[in-house]
């Protein structure tokens, strides 16, 4: 995060290496990141060979 960027409720994950056998799913990310706070929404997408995901929390402090 750039120090000039304001805090956000959304955590951006950039996954540069993911074995084809790895199950990248909303359920997996939810189980992994729920320990940090209440999750509002998860979105997984692919750009080229890079997988990315947004994990949106209810509260900014949980995303931070």
C-alpha positions as CSV (number, residue, x, y, z in Angstrom):
1,X,0.0,0.0,0.0
2,X,1.3,3.4,-0.9
3,X,1.4,5.6,2.2
4,X,-0.6,8.3,0.4
5,X,-3.5,6.0,-0.3
6,X,-6.4,6.3,2.1
7,X,-7.3,3.2,4.1
8,X,-9.9,0.9,2.4
9,X,-12.3,-1.8,3.4
10,X,-11.0,-3.8,0.4
11,X,-7.9,-6.0,0.6
12,X,-6.3,-6.8,-2.8
13,X,-4.6,-10.2,-3.1
14,X,-2.2,-10.8,-6.0
15,X,-1.4,-14.4,-6.4
16,X,1.6,-14.9,-8.7
17,X,2.0,-18.7,-8.5
18,X,-0.8,-21.1,-8.0
19,X,-0.5,-24.8,-8.7
20,X,-3.3,-26.0,-11.0
21,X,-4.4,-28.4,-8.3
22,X,-5.0,-25.6,-5.8
23,X,-8.7,-24.9,-5.2
24,X,-8.8,-21.1,-5.2
25,X,-12.4,-20.5,-4.3
26,X,-14.5,-17.9,-2.4
27,X,-15.0,-20.5,0.3
28,X,-11.2,-21.0,0.7
29,X,-10.5,-17.3,0.9
30,X,-13.5,-16.8,3.3
31,X,-12.1,-19.4,5.7
32,X,-8.6,-18.0,5.4
33,X,-9.4,-14.3,6.0
34,X,-12.5,-14.4,8.2
35,X,-10.2,-14.5,11.3
36,X,-9.3,-10.9,10.6
37,X,-12.9,-9.6,10.6
38,X,-16.4,-9.9,9.1
39,X,-16.3,-10.2,5.3
40,X,-18.8,-8.5,3.1
41,X,-17.8,-9.8,-0.3
42,X,-15.1,-11.8,-2.1
43,X,-14.3,-11.5,-5.8
44,X,-11.8,-13.7,-7.6
45,X,-10.6,-12.9,-11.1
46,X,-7.7,-13.6,-13.5
47,X,-5.5,-11.1,-15.4
48,X,-3.2,-12.9,-17.8
49,X,-1.5,-15.6,-15.7
50,X,-2.0,-13.8,-12.4
51,X,-4.9,-14.5,-10.1
52,X,-6.2,-11.6,-8.1
53,X,-8.9,-11.4,-5.5
54,X,-10.7,-8.6,-3.6
55,X,-11.7,-9.4,0.0
56,X,-14.1,-6.7,1.2
57,X,-14.5,-6.3,4.9
58,X,-17.4,-4.6,6.8
59,X,-14.9,-2.4,8.7
60,X,-11.8,-0.7,7.5
61,X,-9.8,-1.7,10.6
62,X,-10.3,-5.4,9.7
63,X,-8.9,-4.9,6.2
64,X,-5.9,-3.0,7.6
